[in-house]
Amino acid sequence: MARHLFWLSDEAWAVIKPHLPHGRPGKPRVDDRTVISGILHVLKTGCRWRDVPAAYGPPTTIYNRYNRWAARGIWQRLFEKVAGAGPVPDELSIDSTHVKAHRSAAGSKRGSGKKRSAAHAVGEPARSTAWPMIAADRSPLP
């Protein structure tokens, strides 16, 4: 199972580490590199937070760190710093298999009735604007 885990490389960690918050009071925290690797594992695989492998630490710690940093804007600042440090890509591609959608995003059940015009609701017969044009086309030329 260890071969399927995602770990930040030394190069990636060297770029990310200076931009992370540090020096918060309280009990010693779980290693940031381990927790970020766990967060990236969840985002990469799409698994639930509670299904994170134990090698990354407690699932509640991983989720809380992600959630608190998101609320404080740390992920946005980190993204801006890291994206600004690298080269500008010529092309970008988003693979739809990695974009999660809500399970009901495919649409809801449609009604069994027909679509009817507002005139039908009032009780007037349906009229078409195409018939007078067709009739005019059939008349002899002057």
N, C-alpha and C positions, 0 to 999 in steps of 0.2 A: 504494500500500500504506500510505502514511503516514496516510491518512484513516481507516484501521481501527484505529489504535493508540489506546490509552487513556492519557491523561495526567491527573495530578492537577491540579485547578484551583488557582488562587492561594488561594482561600478555604479549600479543604480542606487545602492544605499549611500554611497559617497555623495551623490547629487542630491538626494532627498534629505538626508540627515540635518544639514544646516538650517533647513526651513521649518523644522518641526518645533513645537513648543517644548519647553523644558523648565525644570525648576519649580514644579508645582508642589505645594506642601501636602503632606499626608503619607500614607503607607507607600512603600516602594511599588512602582508600577511594573507590569509585565513588559518585557522588552518591546520597544516600538517596532523594531525590525520584524520580530515574530508576529506581532499583531497586524502590521501592514501586510505581511505576506498572507495572513489569514483573511484579511479583508479582500485582497486581490484574488484569493482563491474563490471566495464567494462570488465576486463579481465576474470572474472568468468562467466558472462552472455553472452558475445560476442555482446553486444549492441553497437550502434554507440556512439561516444563521445557526440554528441549533444543530445542524448536521455538519458543522465544520469539524474536520479531524482534530483530535485532541493534541496533536503535535503543535498546533498554532496557539493553544491556550484555551481557557474557558470561553465558550460561545458568548456568554453574556458580556465578558470583557471586550471581545472583538466587536460585538454589536454596539456596546456603549461607547467605545472609542470612536467608531465610525460615526455614530449619531451625534455625539458631542462635538467632534471636529467639524462635522457638516454644519451644525448650528452656529459655531463660532467662525465659520468661513475659512477654516484652515485648508480644506481640500481645494477650494477655489484659488486661494493664494498659492498653494503648492503647485497646482496645475499651471498657473500663469508663470511662475518662476521656472519650472521645469520645461514648459513648452517654449519659453523665450530663450532658454539656454541652448537648445539644439538647433539643427539646421531646419529650414522651412521645407516641408515636403512638396514635391511637384504634384503629386496626386494623393487624394485621400479616398478611402473606400470603407463603407460600413457594410458589414455582412449582416444580413437580416436575421441570421440564426442567433446572433448575439443581442438582438434588441428584443427585450421581453415586452409582451403585451398582456393586458388583463385577459383572463380566461374568457370573458364575454365580449372581447373586442371584435370577434367575428360577426357580431350582429345579433339581434334578438329574433324571436319567432315573429313571422309576419301574420297579420290578421287573415282570416279566411275569406273575408268579404272583398267585393270588387271596389276599385277606386271609382268614385262617382263625382260628378261635377256639383257645384253649388246649385245649379239650376235643377238638378235631379232632386235635391233635398227639398226644394220649394214645390216640386211637383210638375215642373215644366218638362216637355219632351226634349230629348237631346237634339241639338242642331249642329250641323257641320258647316263650316265656311268654305269647304272645298267644293261642294256641289254647285253653287252658283257659278264658280269659275269654270268648272268643267262644262256646264251647260252653255256658257258663253263661248267656249272654244268650239262647240259643236254647231253653233249657228252659222249659216252661210255668210260668206264675205260680201260686203256691199259692192 
